[in-house]
Amino acid sequence: MKALTMNIHSHPREQEKEKYHRNIDLFAKYIIQQEIDVIAIQESSQTHIAPKVPKELLGSFVPCCKDTVIKEDNCTFLISRKLEEMGVKHSFTWCCAKIGYDQYDEGLSVISRYPVLEAEEFYISGLQDFFYWITRKMIGVKLLVENEPVWVYSIHMGWWKDEDECFVPQMDRIQKILSEKKENIFLMGDFNSQASVRGEGYDYVKRLGWIDTYEIAEKRDDGITVPGNIDGWEDGENVGMRIDYIWSRKKVHVVSSQVVFSGEKESVISDHFGIKIEIEE
C-alpha cells in the first residue's frame, strides 16, 4: 500500500485560480504516476458561495452524512475529477469543519483506490461552531486492503498550548472514538506538533500507543514538512519542522517514508510538504 498525506492549503487568502488548478493537475498526475492507493488531505476547501455540484455529477463521491454539499471548486472533487479524466477512478469522501478566511468551507478528505466499506466524520474539538476557526474535525474511511479491513483517517489537530482548543483533549477524543475498532488504523495529517519537541504533542501520541511510520521506515529522509513560518507558526524562527505524520495503531512493514512536493523533485504546491509511505503486507 502506498499512502500520502498532505495539508494542501487549497484556498489561501488571495487565491490565484490559475495556480490553484495547476496545483490540482500536478497533484493528480503524481497520484497516478506513483500509483498512490490512499490519500489524506487537510485544508481541502471550497468557496462558500460557489455553485453546488449536482448529485449526478459527483462521480465516485462517498458521503459521510446526507447534509454534505460539494461545491464546484471543491479541491478534492476537482482532484477526483482530474483522476477520472486521466483514466483512474478513485472513491473520495469529504467533510467541512469550519469557515476559513471568512469565505471558504475548510474541510478534510480521503481519496482511495480501494473499495470504501464505510465513511464517517467526527468533531475532535470541544467547540462545534462552523464560524469559529478553531473548530476541528476528522474524517475516516474503512477500506478493504488485500482482503483486510483497515481504517484511514485524515486529521488536522490544534496546537499543544492553544488557550481555547489545545491538543490533549482533542487527542483524547480521538482515542475514545477509535477505542472499540478492531482493525488497524492509520491517522494521517497535520498534527501541529513538532517531532523534535519533547513532552508535547508528538510524545503524547506515542504514549497512547501509536507508531510513527517515519521512525520504523527502512528508508527515510529528514521528514521535514514545513520549512519555515506559516499560519499558526508565526512566532519565533521555525526552521525545518516535522509536524505532518502517518501514525499506525499496529506495527507494519514500512519500506520507505519520503517527503514530497518539497521543491526538490516535485513542485511546491502548499505551505506544507507531503509525506508518502510505502507499506508491504
GIPESUL-V752612 format. One record per residue. N is the residue number from 1. RES is the residue in three letters. SS is DSSP state (H for helix, E for strand, C for the rest). D_CENTER is the distance of its C-alpha to the mean C-alpha in Angstrom with 2 decimals. Layout:
n=N res=RES ss=SS d_center=D_CENTER
n=N res=RES ss=SS d_center=D_CENTER
//
This chain:
n=1 res=MET ss=C d_center=16.66
n=2 res=LYS ss=E d_center=14.50
n=3 res=ALA ss=E d_center=10.76
n=4 res=LEU ss=E d_center=8.37
n=5 res=THR ss=E d_center=5.09
n=6 res=MET ss=E d_center=5.25
n=7 res=ASN ss=E d_center=5.78
n=8 res=ILE ss=C d_center=8.15
n=9 res=HIS ss=C d_center=10.46
n=10 res=SER ss=C d_center=11.92
n=11 res=HIS ss=C d_center=14.86
n=12 res=PRO ss=C d_center=16.60
n=13 res=ARG ss=C d_center=19.93
n=14 res=GLU ss=C d_center=21.94
n=15 res=GLN ss=C d_center=20.27
n=16 res=GLU ss=C d_center=22.09
n=17 res=LYS ss=H d_center=21.89
n=18 res=GLU ss=H d_center=23.09
n=19 res=LYS ss=H d_center=20.53
n=20 res=TYR ss=H d_center=17.71
n=21 res=HIS ss=H d_center=18.96
n=22 res=ARG ss=H d_center=19.67
n=23 res=ASN ss=H d_center=16.10
n=24 res=ILE ss=H d_center=15.03
n=25 res=ASP ss=H d_center=17.97
n=26 res=LEU ss=H d_center=17.18
n=27 res=PHE ss=H d_center=13.62
n=28 res=ALA ss=H d_center=15.14
n=29 res=LYS ss=H d_center=18.06
n=30 res=TYR ss=H d_center=16.16
n=31 res=ILE ss=H d_center=14.47
n=32 res=ILE ss=H d_center=18.06
n=33 res=GLN ss=H d_center=19.85
n=34 res=GLN ss=C d_center=17.87
n=35 res=GLU ss=C d_center=17.76
n=36 res=ILE ss=C d_center=14.11
n=37 res=ASP ss=C d_center=13.98
n=38 res=VAL ss=E d_center=10.43
n=39 res=ILE ss=E d_center=7.30
n=40 res=ALA ss=E d_center=3.71
n=41 res=ILE ss=E d_center=3.07
n=42 res=GLN ss=E d_center=3.88
n=43 res=GLU ss=E d_center=7.68
n=44 res=SER ss=E d_center=8.38
n=45 res=SER ss=E d_center=11.93
n=46 res=GLN ss=E d_center=15.42
n=47 res=THR ss=E d_center=18.84
n=48 res=HIS ss=C d_center=20.29
n=49 res=ILE ss=C d_center=23.67
n=50 res=ALA ss=C d_center=22.73
n=51 res=PRO ss=C d_center=24.46
n=52 res=LYS ss=E d_center=23.05
n=53 res=VAL ss=C d_center=22.41
n=54 res=PRO ss=C d_center=25.14
n=55 res=LYS ss=H d_center=24.20
n=56 res=GLU ss=H d_center=26.04
n=57 res=LEU ss=H d_center=23.91
n=58 res=LEU ss=C d_center=20.48
n=59 res=GLY ss=C d_center=20.92
n=60 res=SER ss=C d_center=18.60
n=61 res=PHE ss=E d_center=16.72
n=62 res=VAL ss=C d_center=16.51
n=63 res=PRO ss=C d_center=16.67
n=64 res=CYS ss=C d_center=15.73
n=65 res=CYS ss=C d_center=18.73
n=66 res=LYS ss=C d_center=21.66
n=67 res=ASP ss=C d_center=21.15
n=68 res=THR ss=C d_center=17.95
n=69 res=VAL ss=C d_center=19.03
n=70 res=ILE ss=C d_center=17.55
n=71 res=LYS ss=E d_center=19.12
n=72 res=GLU ss=C d_center=20.34
n=73 res=ASP ss=C d_center=18.08
n=74 res=ASN ss=C d_center=14.78
n=75 res=CYS ss=H d_center=12.37
n=76 res=THR ss=H d_center=10.88
n=77 res=PHE ss=H d_center=14.50
n=78 res=LEU ss=H d_center=15.91
n=79 res=ILE ss=H d_center=13.85
n=80 res=SER ss=H d_center=14.99
n=81 res=ARG ss=H d_center=18.44
n=82 res=LYS ss=H d_center=18.65
n=83 res=LEU ss=H d_center=17.90
n=84 res=GLU ss=H d_center=20.60
n=85 res=GLU ss=H d_center=22.95
n=86 res=MET ss=C d_center=22.69
n=87 res=GLY ss=C d_center=23.67
n=88 res=VAL ss=C d_center=20.53
n=89 res=LYS ss=C d_center=19.44
n=90 res=HIS ss=C d_center=16.04
n=91 res=SER ss=E d_center=15.25
n=92 res=PHE ss=E d_center=12.37
n=93 res=THR ss=E d_center=11.63
n=94 res=TRP ss=E d_center=10.51
n=95 res=CYS ss=E d_center=11.52
n=96 res=CYS ss=E d_center=12.75
n=97 res=ALA ss=E d_center=12.84
n=98 res=LYS ss=E d_center=15.35
n=99 res=ILE ss=E d_center=17.31
n=100 res=GLY ss=E d_center=16.38
n=101 res=TYR ss=C d_center=19.28
n=102 res=ASP ss=C d_center=21.55
n=103 res=GLN ss=C d_center=20.77
n=104 res=TYR ss=E d_center=17.18
n=105 res=ASP ss=E d_center=15.38
n=106 res=GLU ss=E d_center=12.01
n=107 res=GLY ss=E d_center=9.39
n=108 res=LEU ss=E d_center=6.17
n=109 res=SER ss=E d_center=6.44
n=110 res=VAL ss=E d_center=7.13
n=111 res=ILE ss=E d_center=9.81
n=112 res=SER ss=E d_center=12.45
n=113 res=ARG ss=C d_center=15.95
n=114 res=TYR ss=C d_center=17.04
n=115 res=PRO ss=C d_center=18.76
n=116 res=VAL ss=E d_center=16.84
n=117 res=LEU ss=E d_center=19.17
n=118 res=GLU ss=E d_center=17.58
n=119 res=ALA ss=E d_center=14.75
n=120 res=GLU ss=E d_center=14.40
n=121 res=GLU ss=E d_center=12.98
n=122 res=PHE ss=E d_center=14.29
n=123 res=TYR ss=E d_center=14.99
n=124 res=ILE ss=C d_center=14.42
n=125 res=SER ss=C d_center=16.52
n=126 res=GLY ss=C d_center=20.25
n=127 res=LEU ss=C d_center=20.31
n=128 res=GLN ss=C d_center=19.57
n=129 res=ASP ss=C d_center=20.75
n=130 res=PHE ss=C d_center=19.09
n=131 res=PHE ss=C d_center=21.08
n=132 res=TYR ss=C d_center=20.21
n=133 res=TRP ss=C d_center=17.37
n=134 res=ILE ss=C d_center=16.64
n=135 res=THR ss=C d_center=15.81
n=136 res=ARG ss=C d_center=12.56
n=137 res=LYS ss=E d_center=11.09
n=138 res=MET ss=E d_center=8.91
n=139 res=ILE ss=E d_center=8.87
n=140 res=GLY ss=E d_center=10.07
n=141 res=VAL ss=E d_center=12.29
n=142 res=LYS ss=E d_center=15.34
n=143 res=LEU ss=E d_center=16.08
n=144 res=LEU ss=E d_center=19.38
n=145 res=VAL ss=E d_center=19.04
n=146 res=GLU ss=C d_center=22.53
n=147 res=ASN ss=C d_center=24.09
n=148 res=GLU ss=E d_center=22.11
n=149 res=PRO ss=E d_center=19.80
n=150 res=VAL ss=E d_center=16.41
n=151 res=TRP ss=E d_center=13.68
n=152 res=VAL ss=E d_center=9.95
n=153 res=TYR ss=E d_center=7.66
n=154 res=SER ss=E d_center=4.17
n=155 res=ILE ss=E d_center=5.60
n=156 res=HIS ss=E d_center=6.94
n=157 res=MET ss=C d_center=10.44
n=158 res=GLY ss=C d_center=13.78
n=159 res=TRP ss=C d_center=16.19
n=160 res=TRP ss=C d_center=18.75
n=161 res=LYS ss=C d_center=21.74
n=162 res=ASP ss=C d_center=20.69
n=163 res=GLU ss=C d_center=23.94
n=164 res=ASP ss=C d_center=22.66
n=165 res=GLU ss=C d_center=19.33
n=166 res=CYS ss=C d_center=19.16
n=167 res=PHE ss=H d_center=16.89
n=168 res=VAL ss=H d_center=19.28
n=169 res=PRO ss=H d_center=19.79
n=170 res=GLN ss=H d_center=16.11
n=171 res=MET ss=H d_center=15.70
n=172 res=ASP ss=H d_center=19.00
n=173 res=ARG ss=H d_center=17.95
n=174 res=ILE ss=H d_center=15.04
n=175 res=GLN ss=H d_center=17.70
n=176 res=LYS ss=H d_center=20.18
n=177 res=ILE ss=H d_center=18.15
n=178 res=LEU ss=H d_center=17.34
n=179 res=SER ss=C d_center=20.78
n=180 res=GLU ss=C d_center=22.61
n=181 res=LYS ss=C d_center=20.41
n=182 res=LYS ss=C d_center=22.31
n=183 res=GLU ss=C d_center=19.89
n=184 res=ASN ss=E d_center=17.72
n=185 res=ILE ss=E d_center=14.21
n=186 res=PHE ss=E d_center=11.13
n=187 res=LEU ss=E d_center=8.83
n=188 res=MET ss=E d_center=5.71
n=189 res=GLY ss=E d_center=4.22
n=190 res=ASP ss=E d_center=6.74
n=191 res=PHE ss=C d_center=9.84
n=192 res=ASN ss=C d_center=12.31
n=193 res=SER ss=C d_center=14.85
n=194 res=GLN ss=C d_center=16.72
n=195 res=ALA ss=C d_center=17.59
n=196 res=SER ss=C d_center=21.07
n=197 res=VAL ss=C d_center=21.95
n=198 res=ARG ss=C d_center=23.81
n=199 res=GLY ss=C d_center=24.11
n=200 res=GLU ss=C d_center=20.92
n=201 res=GLY ss=H d_center=17.32
n=202 res=TYR ss=H d_center=16.91
n=203 res=ASP ss=H d_center=20.28
n=204 res=TYR ss=H d_center=19.73
n=205 res=VAL ss=H d_center=16.85
n=206 res=LYS ss=H d_center=19.15
n=207 res=ARG ss=H d_center=22.09
n=208 res=LEU ss=C d_center=20.49
n=209 res=GLY ss=C d_center=20.59
n=210 res=TRP ss=C d_center=17.11
n=211 res=ILE ss=E d_center=17.36
n=212 res=ASP ss=E d_center=15.56
n=213 res=THR ss=C d_center=15.36
n=214 res=TYR ss=C d_center=16.10
n=215 res=GLU ss=C d_center=19.33
n=216 res=ILE ss=C d_center=20.60
n=217 res=ALA ss=C d_center=19.89
n=218 res=GLU ss=C d_center=23.23
n=219 res=LYS ss=E d_center=22.30
n=220 res=ARG ss=E d_center=20.04
n=221 res=ASP ss=C d_center=20.15
n=222 res=ASP ss=C d_center=19.90
n=223 res=GLY ss=C d_center=16.14
n=224 res=ILE ss=C d_center=16.13
n=225 res=THR ss=C d_center=12.98
n=226 res=VAL ss=E d_center=14.71
n=227 res=PRO ss=C d_center=18.35
n=228 res=GLY ss=C d_center=19.79
n=229 res=ASN ss=C d_center=19.80
n=230 res=ILE ss=C d_center=17.12
n=231 res=ASP ss=C d_center=16.72
n=232 res=GLY ss=C d_center=17.12
n=233 res=TRP ss=C d_center=18.54
n=234 res=GLU ss=C d_center=21.74
n=235 res=ASP ss=C d_center=24.19
n=236 res=GLY ss=C d_center=25.69
n=237 res=GLU ss=C d_center=25.16
n=238 res=ASN ss=C d_center=21.61
n=239 res=VAL ss=C d_center=22.08
n=240 res=GLY ss=C d_center=19.73
n=241 res=MET ss=E d_center=17.07
n=242 res=ARG ss=C d_center=14.76
n=243 res=ILE ss=C d_center=12.16
n=244 res=ASP ss=E d_center=8.92
n=245 res=TYR ss=E d_center=9.41
n=246 res=ILE ss=E d_center=9.50
n=247 res=TRP ss=E d_center=12.06
n=248 res=SER ss=E d_center=14.49
n=249 res=ARG ss=C d_center=17.03
n=250 res=LYS ss=C d_center=19.64
n=251 res=LYS ss=C d_center=20.82
n=252 res=VAL ss=C d_center=20.00
n=253 res=HIS ss=E d_center=21.47
n=254 res=VAL ss=E d_center=19.06
n=255 res=VAL ss=E d_center=20.91
n=256 res=SER ss=E d_center=18.84
n=257 res=SER ss=E d_center=15.95
n=258 res=GLN ss=E d_center=15.71
n=259 res=VAL ss=E d_center=14.35
n=260 res=VAL ss=E d_center=13.97
n=261 res=PHE ss=C d_center=14.45
n=262 res=SER ss=C d_center=16.47
n=263 res=GLY ss=C d_center=19.65
n=264 res=GLU ss=C d_center=21.38
n=265 res=LYS ss=C d_center=20.98
n=266 res=GLU ss=C d_center=18.49
n=267 res=SER ss=C d_center=18.64
n=268 res=VAL ss=C d_center=16.60
n=269 res=ILE ss=C d_center=14.54
n=270 res=SER ss=C d_center=12.72
n=271 res=ASP ss=C d_center=13.69
n=272 res=HIS ss=C d_center=11.16
n=273 res=PHE ss=C d_center=11.63
n=274 res=GLY ss=E d_center=9.36
n=275 res=ILE ss=E d_center=10.07
n=276 res=LYS ss=E d_center=11.72
n=277 res=ILE ss=E d_center=13.69
n=278 res=GLU ss=E d_center=16.57
n=279 res=ILE ss=E d_center=17.95
n=280 res=GLU ss=E d_center=21.48
n=281 res=GLU ss=C d_center=22.58
//
